[in-house]
Amino acid sequence: MVEKFEIVICMGSACFSRGSKKIADTVNEYFGNNIPENVFLRGSLCTGNCENGPVMIVNEQVFKDLDENKVFEILDQFNLK
């Protein structure tokens, strides 16, 4: 059975103003705009981590203070390619 991954990007106002749109673009870039079938990507309203945005959650593990480089490192850590 193939492991499933849920990637949630906070799109609340604080995270959005700190760059969550760029984080979403970076995730798409990572996958070459071809997200695997076992990966579910979605946006979310506030995750309650406003002071630490932008925030991305992978399978309930929260990653804070993200930039493009950190996103690539995180996704590599989960072997999503």
MOPAC internal coordinates of N, CA, C and O (Angstrom, degrees):
PM7 1SCF
backbone

  N    0.0000 0     0.00 0     0.00 0    0    0    0
  C    1.4576 1     0.00 0     0.00 0    1    0    0
  C    1.5270 1   109.72 1     0.00 0    2    1    0
  O    1.2310 1   120.67 1   -44.89 1    3    2    1
  N    1.3119 1   116.33 1   135.11 1    3    2    1
  C    1.4639 1   122.33 1  -179.45 1    5    3    2
  C    1.5315 1   109.13 1   -81.32 1    6    5    3
  O    1.2310 1   121.34 1   -49.20 1    7    6    5
  N    1.3376 1   115.05 1   130.80 1    7    6    5
  C    1.4618 1   119.46 1   177.77 1    9    7    6
  C    1.5260 1   109.85 1   -67.57 1   10    9    7
  O    1.2310 1   121.02 1   -41.62 1   11   10    9
  N    1.3266 1   115.65 1   138.38 1   11   10    9
  C    1.4622 1   120.90 1   178.46 1   13   11   10
  C    1.5254 1   108.80 1   -99.54 1   14   13   11
  O    1.2310 1   121.77 1   -33.38 1   15   14   13
  N    1.3346 1   114.22 1   146.62 1   15   14   13
  C    1.4522 1   121.13 1   179.46 1   17   15   14
  C    1.5125 1   109.63 1  -126.53 1   18   17   15
  O    1.2310 1   120.99 1   -45.55 1   19   18   17
  N    1.3250 1   115.71 1   134.45 1   19   18   17
  C    1.4584 1   121.12 1   173.74 1   21   19   18
  C    1.5233 1   107.47 1  -112.39 1   22   21   19
  O    1.2310 1   121.16 1   -56.73 1   23   22   21
  N    1.3218 1   115.39 1   123.27 1   23   22   21
  C    1.4596 1   122.15 1   176.76 1   25   23   22
  C    1.5226 1   107.14 1  -112.07 1   26   25   23
  O    1.2310 1   120.95 1   -59.34 1   27   26   25
  N    1.3228 1   115.79 1   120.66 1   27   26   25
  C    1.4577 1   121.90 1  -179.39 1   29   27   26
  C    1.5230 1   108.14 1  -117.60 1   30   29   27
  O    1.2310 1   120.84 1   -52.77 1   31   30   29
  N    1.3167 1   116.00 1   127.23 1   31   30   29
  C    1.4658 1   121.03 1   177.64 1   33   31   30
  C    1.5215 1   107.71 1  -111.43 1   34   33   31
  O    1.2310 1   121.18 1   -55.71 1   35   34   33
  N    1.3251 1   115.34 1   124.29 1   35   34   33
  C    1.4618 1   119.61 1   179.37 1   37   35   34
  C    1.5285 1   109.55 1   -68.64 1   38   37   35
  O    1.2310 1   120.89 1   -51.26 1   39   38   37
  N    1.3095 1   115.91 1   128.74 1   39   38   37
  C    1.4559 1   122.14 1   177.75 1   41   39   38
  C    1.5271 1   111.20 1  -117.01 1   42   41   39
  O    1.2310 1   120.98 1  -161.56 1   43   42   41
  N    1.3445 1   115.74 1    18.44 1   43   42   41
  C    1.4558 1   119.84 1   174.65 1   45   43   42
  C    1.5235 1   110.10 1   -61.05 1   46   45   43
  O    1.2310 1   119.97 1   -16.22 1   47   46   45
  N    1.3015 1   117.66 1   163.78 1   47   46   45
  C    1.4655 1   120.81 1  -172.43 1   49   47   46
  C    1.5260 1   113.48 1   -59.35 1   50   49   47
  O    1.2310 1   119.40 1   139.79 1   51   50   49
  N    1.3265 1   118.74 1   -40.21 1   51   50   49
  C    1.4635 1   120.36 1  -179.43 1   53   51   50
  C    1.5293 1   110.87 1   -67.19 1   54   53   51
  O    1.2310 1   120.45 1   133.18 1   55   54   53
  N    1.3255 1   116.75 1   -46.82 1   55   54   53
  C    1.4726 1   119.84 1   178.68 1   57   55   54
  C    1.5209 1   111.02 1   -65.79 1   58   57   55
  O    1.2310 1   120.86 1   140.24 1   59   58   57
  N    1.3310 1   115.97 1   -39.76 1   59   58   57
  C    1.4613 1   119.22 1  -179.35 1   61   59   58
  C    1.5267 1   110.44 1   -61.79 1   62   61   59
  O    1.2310 1   120.90 1   136.67 1   63   62   61
  N    1.3360 1   115.88 1   -43.33 1   63   62   61
  C    1.4697 1   119.12 1  -179.51 1   65   63   62
  C    1.5271 1   111.91 1   -68.96 1   66   65   63
  O    1.2310 1   120.37 1   159.66 1   67   66   65
  N    1.3252 1   116.90 1   -20.34 1   67   66   65
  C    1.4647 1   121.26 1   178.90 1   69   67   66
  C    1.5273 1   112.77 1   -95.68 1   70   69   67
  O    1.2310 1   119.98 1  -177.20 1   71   70   69
  N    1.3306 1   117.65 1     2.80 1   71   70   69
  C    1.4537 1   118.72 1   171.15 1   73   71   70
  C    1.5129 1   117.49 1   115.34 1   74   73   71
  O    1.2310 1   119.26 1  -159.69 1   75   74   73
  N    1.3243 1   119.01 1    20.31 1   75   74   73
  C    1.4654 1   119.22 1  -178.46 1   77   75   74
  C    1.5300 1   112.54 1   -64.51 1   78   77   75
  O    1.2310 1   119.74 1   153.21 1   79   78   77
  N    1.3249 1   118.09 1   -26.79 1   79   78   77
  C    1.4709 1   120.57 1   175.84 1   81   79   78
  C    1.5211 1   109.36 1   -63.02 1   82   81   79
  O    1.2310 1   120.11 1   138.16 1   83   82   81
  N    1.3168 1   117.40 1   -41.84 1   83   82   81
  C    1.4631 1   121.42 1   177.93 1   85   83   82
  C    1.5276 1   110.61 1   -65.85 1   86   85   83
  O    1.2310 1   120.29 1   144.23 1   87   86   85
  N    1.3279 1   117.04 1   -35.77 1   87   86   85
  C    1.4665 1   120.94 1   177.09 1   89   87   86
  C    1.5304 1   109.50 1   -63.38 1   90   89   87
  O    1.2310 1   120.11 1   135.67 1   91   90   89
  N    1.3212 1   117.39 1   -44.33 1   91   90   89
  C    1.4684 1   121.17 1   177.53 1   93   91   90
  C    1.5221 1   110.91 1   -61.85 1   94   93   91
  O    1.2310 1   120.37 1   137.66 1   95   94   93
  N    1.3207 1   116.89 1   -42.34 1   95   94   93
  C    1.4696 1   120.97 1   177.46 1   97   95   94
  C    1.5252 1   110.69 1   -62.29 1   98   97   95
  O    1.2310 1   120.42 1   141.57 1   99   98   97
  N    1.3217 1   116.81 1   -38.43 1   99   98   97
  C    1.4580 1   121.36 1  -179.88 1  101   99   98
  C    1.5239 1   111.06 1   -67.30 1  102  101   99
  O    1.2310 1   119.97 1   140.95 1  103  102  101
  N    1.3213 1   117.66 1   -39.05 1  103  102  101
  C    1.4729 1   120.75 1   176.32 1  105  103  102
  C    1.5272 1   109.53 1   -61.26 1  106  105  103
  O    1.2310 1   120.55 1   134.06 1  107  106  105
  N    1.3178 1   116.55 1   -45.94 1  107  106  105
  C    1.4726 1   120.29 1   177.53 1  109  107  106
  C    1.5267 1   110.94 1   -60.92 1  110  109  107
  O    1.2310 1   120.45 1   139.01 1  111  110  109
  N    1.3156 1   116.75 1   -40.99 1  111  110  109
  C    1.4653 1   121.18 1   178.35 1  113  111  110
  C    1.5321 1   110.40 1   -63.04 1  114  113  111
  O    1.2310 1   120.54 1   138.43 1  115  114  113
  N    1.3232 1   116.58 1   -41.57 1  115  114  113
  C    1.4662 1   121.83 1   179.26 1  117  115  114
  C    1.5324 1   110.81 1   -55.59 1  118  117  115
  O    1.2310 1   120.96 1   137.07 1  119  118  117
  N    1.3142 1   115.77 1   -42.93 1  119  118  117
  C    1.4602 1   120.80 1  -178.60 1  121  119  118
  C    1.5238 1   112.90 1   -88.90 1  122  121  119
  O    1.2310 1   120.17 1  -178.15 1  123  122  121
  N    1.3181 1   117.28 1     1.85 1  123  122  121
  C    1.4543 1   119.72 1  -178.62 1  125  123  122
  C    1.5146 1   111.77 1    63.93 1  126  125  123
  O    1.2310 1   120.75 1  -145.38 1  127  126  125
  N    1.3390 1   116.17 1    34.62 1  127  126  125
  C    1.4706 1   123.36 1  -177.49 1  129  127  126
  C    1.5237 1   112.45 1    57.53 1  130  129  127
  O    1.2310 1   120.01 1  -158.01 1  131  130  129
  N    1.3485 1   117.59 1    21.99 1  131  130  129
  C    1.4561 1   122.34 1   178.32 1  133  131  130
  C    1.5316 1   108.04 1  -131.91 1  134  133  131
  O    1.2310 1   120.60 1  -102.00 1  135  134  133
  N    1.3177 1   116.46 1    78.00 1  135  134  133
  C    1.4572 1   122.03 1  -175.56 1  137  135  134
  C    1.5277 1   109.66 1   -69.03 1  138  137  135
  O    1.2310 1   119.91 1   -51.04 1  139  138  137
  N    1.3421 1   117.78 1   128.96 1  139  138  137
  C    1.4636 1   121.17 1  -179.63 1  141  139  138
  C    1.5276 1   112.21 1   -58.98 1  142  141  139
  O    1.2310 1   120.69 1   -24.37 1  143  142  141
  N    1.3212 1   116.29 1   155.63 1  143  142  141
  C    1.4660 1   121.53 1  -178.15 1  145  143  142
  C    1.5160 1   113.16 1   -63.78 1  146  145  143
  O    1.2310 1   119.94 1   155.20 1  147  146  145
  N    1.3284 1   117.71 1   -24.80 1  147  146  145
  C    1.4682 1   119.99 1  -179.01 1  149  147  146
  C    1.5285 1   112.95 1   -88.92 1  150  149  147
  O    1.2310 1   120.44 1  -174.37 1  151  150  149
  N    1.3491 1   116.77 1     5.63 1  151  150  149
  C    1.4625 1   121.68 1   179.59 1  153  151  150
  C    1.5224 1   108.96 1  -115.12 1  154  153  151
  O    1.2310 1   120.94 1   -56.10 1  155  154  153
  N    1.3278 1   115.81 1   123.90 1  155  154  153
  C    1.4605 1   122.54 1   177.17 1  157  155  154
  C    1.5187 1   107.65 1  -108.88 1  158  157  155
  O    1.2310 1   120.38 1   -61.92 1  159  158  157
  N    1.3107 1   116.88 1   118.08 1  159  158  157
  C    1.4623 1   123.26 1  -177.65 1  161  159  158
  C    1.5208 1   108.84 1  -111.00 1  162  161  159
  O    1.2310 1   121.30 1   -49.82 1  163  162  161
  N    1.3433 1   115.12 1   130.18 1  163  162  161
  C    1.4604 1   118.61 1   177.75 1  165  163  162
  C    1.5212 1   110.37 1  -150.73 1  166  165  163
  O    1.2310 1   121.83 1   -20.55 1  167  166  165
  N    1.3095 1   114.10 1   159.45 1  167  166  165
  C    1.4558 1   121.25 1   173.28 1  169  167  166
  C    1.5092 1   108.96 1   -94.65 1  170  169  167
  O    1.2310 1   120.98 1   -18.01 1  171  170  169
  N    1.3028 1   115.73 1   161.99 1  171  170  169
  C    1.4554 1   121.16 1  -179.86 1  173  171  170
  C    1.5159 1   109.02 1  -141.00 1  174  173  171
  O    1.2310 1   120.85 1   -27.52 1  175  174  173
  N    1.3071 1   115.99 1   152.48 1  175  174  173
  C    1.4527 1   119.12 1   169.34 1  177  175  174
  C    1.5189 1   107.29 1   -72.85 1  178  177  175
  O    1.2310 1   119.01 1     4.27 1  179  178  177
  N    1.2479 1   119.50 1  -175.73 1  179  178  177
  C    1.4582 1   125.17 1  -171.93 1  181  179  178
  C    1.5310 1   112.95 1   -44.02 1  182  181  179
  O    1.2310 1   121.46 1   -47.83 1  183  182  181
  N    1.3430 1   114.81 1   132.17 1  183  182  181
  C    1.4558 1   121.12 1   177.17 1  185  183  182
  C    1.5299 1   111.67 1   -98.91 1  186  185  183
  O    1.2310 1   120.51 1  -179.03 1  187  186  185
  N    1.3307 1   116.64 1     0.97 1  187  186  185
  C    1.4572 1   120.71 1   179.02 1  189  187  186
  C    1.5268 1   114.19 1    84.16 1  190  189  187
  O    1.2310 1   120.63 1  -166.50 1  191  190  189
  N    1.3201 1   116.40 1    13.50 1  191  190  189
  C    1.4622 1   121.19 1   179.39 1  193  191  190
  C    1.5273 1   110.82 1  -115.83 1  194  193  191
  O    1.2310 1   120.64 1  -141.04 1  195  194  193
  N    1.3133 1   116.38 1    38.96 1  195  194  193
  C    1.4630 1   122.45 1  -170.47 1  197  195  194
  C    1.5248 1   113.88 1   -54.49 1  198  197  195
  O    1.2310 1   120.12 1   139.96 1  199  198  197
  N    1.3203 1   117.37 1   -40.04 1  199  198  197
  C    1.4621 1   120.23 1  -176.83 1  201  199  198
  C    1.5275 1   112.57 1   -73.87 1  202  201  199
  O    1.2310 1   120.11 1   171.80 1  203  202  201
  N    1.3352 1   117.40 1    -8.20 1  203  202  201
  C    1.4616 1   121.58 1  -176.70 1  205  203  202
  C    1.5253 1   113.38 1  -118.22 1  206  205  203
  O    1.2310 1   120.21 1  -160.65 1  207  206  205
  N    1.3326 1   117.20 1    19.35 1  207  206  205
  C    1.4553 1   120.42 1  -175.72 1  209  207  206
  C    1.5053 1   113.56 1   -75.96 1  210  209  207
  O    1.2310 1   120.50 1   -14.88 1  211  210  209
  N    1.2952 1   116.65 1   165.12 1  211  210  209
  C    1.4606 1   126.37 1    -4.07 1  213  211  210
  C    1.5353 1   112.21 1   -72.94 1  214  213  211
  O    1.2310 1   121.90 1   -26.52 1  215  214  213
  N    1.3260 1   113.97 1   153.48 1  215  214  213
  C    1.4558 1   122.29 1  -173.63 1  217  215  214
  C    1.5248 1   109.87 1  -121.80 1  218  217  215
  O    1.2310 1   121.26 1   -40.40 1  219  218  217
  N    1.3430 1   115.20 1   139.60 1  219  218  217
  C    1.4593 1   122.22 1   174.10 1  221  219  218
  C    1.5274 1   106.75 1  -132.39 1  222  221  219
  O    1.2310 1   120.78 1   -40.15 1  223  222  221
  N    1.3242 1   116.12 1   139.85 1  223  222  221
  C    1.4524 1   121.81 1   179.02 1  225  223  222
  C    1.5215 1   107.82 1  -118.31 1  226  225  223
  O    1.2310 1   120.48 1   -52.05 1  227  226  225
  N    1.3296 1   116.68 1   127.95 1  227  226  225
  C    1.4613 1   121.83 1   175.68 1  229  227  226
  C    1.5203 1   107.03 1  -119.14 1  230  229  227
  O    1.2310 1   121.35 1   -64.33 1  231  230  229
  N    1.3349 1   115.02 1   115.67 1  231  230  229
  C    1.4729 1   120.42 1  -178.89 1  233  231  230
  C    1.5296 1   111.53 1    46.80 1  234  233  231
  O    1.2310 1   120.81 1  -130.26 1  235  234  233
  N    1.3113 1   116.05 1    49.74 1  235  234  233
  C    1.4607 1   125.35 1   175.54 1  237  235  234
  C    1.5301 1   114.31 1    72.40 1  238  237  235
  O    1.2310 1   119.32 1  -177.16 1  239  238  237
  N    1.3298 1   118.91 1     2.84 1  239  238  237
  C    1.4590 1   122.12 1   174.43 1  241  239  238
  C    1.5238 1   107.68 1   -92.97 1  242  241  239
  O    1.2310 1   120.44 1   -58.31 1  243  242  241
  N    1.3338 1   116.76 1   121.69 1  243  242  241
  C    1.4616 1   122.78 1  -173.60 1  245  243  242
  C    1.5299 1   110.48 1   -90.87 1  246  245  243
  O    1.2310 1   121.25 1   -48.97 1  247  246  245
  N    1.3383 1   115.21 1   131.03 1  247  246  245
  C    1.4632 1   122.51 1   176.36 1  249  247  246
  C    1.5216 1   107.70 1  -119.40 1  250  249  247
  O    1.2310 1   120.94 1   -52.07 1  251  250  249
  N    1.3289 1   115.81 1   127.93 1  251  250  249
  C    1.4614 1   121.81 1  -172.83 1  253  251  250
  C    1.5173 1   111.90 1  -117.18 1  254  253  251
  O    1.2310 1   121.19 1   -13.58 1  255  254  253
  N    1.3395 1   115.33 1   166.42 1  255  254  253
  C    1.4756 1   122.54 1   176.44 1  257  255  254
  C    1.5289 1   111.57 1    51.67 1  258  257  255
  O    1.2310 1   120.75 1  -129.88 1  259  258  257
  N    1.3162 1   116.17 1    50.12 1  259  258  257
  C    1.4564 1   121.23 1  -173.37 1  261  259  258
  C    1.5209 1   113.98 1   -81.17 1  262  261  259
  O    1.2310 1   121.85 1   -28.61 1  263  262  261
  N    1.3229 1   114.06 1   151.39 1  263  262  261
  C    1.4549 1   122.60 1   165.86 1  265  263  262
  C    1.5260 1   105.88 1  -136.30 1  266  265  263
  O    1.2310 1   120.17 1    -1.93 1  267  266  265
  N    1.3136 1   117.28 1   178.07 1  267  266  265
  C    1.4626 1   121.11 1  -173.98 1  269  267  266
  C    1.5272 1   111.92 1   -60.14 1  270  269  267
  O    1.2310 1   120.02 1   137.99 1  271  270  269
  N    1.3254 1   117.57 1   -42.01 1  271  270  269
  C    1.4610 1   120.87 1  -178.93 1  273  271  270
  C    1.5254 1   111.75 1   -63.78 1  274  273  271
  O    1.2310 1   120.42 1   138.18 1  275  274  273
  N    1.3230 1   116.80 1   -41.82 1  275  274  273
  C    1.4604 1   120.22 1   179.39 1  277  275  274
  C    1.5258 1   110.94 1   -63.51 1  278  277  275
  O    1.2310 1   120.27 1   143.52 1  279  278  277
  N    1.3317 1   117.10 1   -36.48 1  279  278  277
  C    1.4627 1   120.77 1   179.88 1  281  279  278
  C    1.5263 1   109.98 1   -61.33 1  282  281  279
  O    1.2310 1   120.00 1   133.31 1  283  282  281
  N    1.3191 1   117.61 1   -46.69 1  283  282  281
  C    1.4626 1   121.17 1   178.92 1  285  283  282
  C    1.5252 1   110.64 1   -60.63 1  286  285  283
  O    1.2310 1   119.94 1   136.90 1  287  286  285
  N    1.3297 1   117.72 1   -43.10 1  287  286  285
  C    1.4620 1   122.01 1   179.43 1  289  287  286
  C    1.5279 1   111.26 1   -62.12 1  290  289  287
  O    1.2310 1   120.71 1   136.53 1  291  290  289
  N    1.3235 1   116.24 1   -43.47 1  291  290  289
  C    1.4665 1   120.84 1  -179.22 1  293  291  290
  C    1.5274 1   110.51 1   -64.36 1  294  293  291
  O    1.2310 1   120.44 1   132.36 1  295  294  293
  N    1.3158 1   116.76 1   -47.64 1  295  294  293
  C    1.4673 1   119.77 1  -178.10 1  297  295  294
  C    1.5302 1   110.62 1   -65.73 1  298  297  295
  O    1.2310 1   120.07 1   142.92 1  299  298  297
  N    1.3151 1   117.47 1   -37.08 1  299  298  297
  C    1.4671 1   120.85 1   175.48 1  301  299  298
  C    1.5270 1   111.18 1   -61.73 1  302  301  299
  O    1.2310 1   120.80 1   141.27 1  303  302  301
  N    1.3264 1   116.07 1   -38.73 1  303  302  301
  C    1.4699 1   122.35 1  -179.69 1  305  303  302
  C    1.5326 1   110.90 1   -59.30 1  306  305  303
  O    1.2310 1   120.17 1   147.77 1  307  306  305
  N    1.3237 1   117.28 1   -32.23 1  307  306  305
  C    1.4576 1   121.47 1   179.86 1  309  307  306
  C    1.5340 1   112.80 1   -90.53 1  310  309  307
  O    1.2310 1   120.64 1  -178.75 1  311  310  309
  N    1.3416 1   116.37 1     1.25 1  311  310  309
  C    1.4750 1   121.11 1   179.96 1  313  311  310
  C    1.5175 1   112.05 1    51.57 1  314  313  311
  O    1.2310 1   120.67 1  -126.64 1  315  314  313
  N    1.3176 1   116.33 1    53.36 1  315  314  313
  C    1.4706 1   120.88 1  -174.35 1  317  315  314
  C    1.5156 1   113.87 1   -87.36 1  318  317  315
  O    1.2310 1   119.25 1   174.91 1  319  318  317
  N    1.3165 1   119.03 1    -5.09 1  319  318  317
  C    1.4698 1   120.23 1   179.14 1  321  319  318
  C    1.5026 1   110.43 1   -94.10 1  322  321  319
  O    1.2310 1   120.10 1   180.00 1  323  322  321

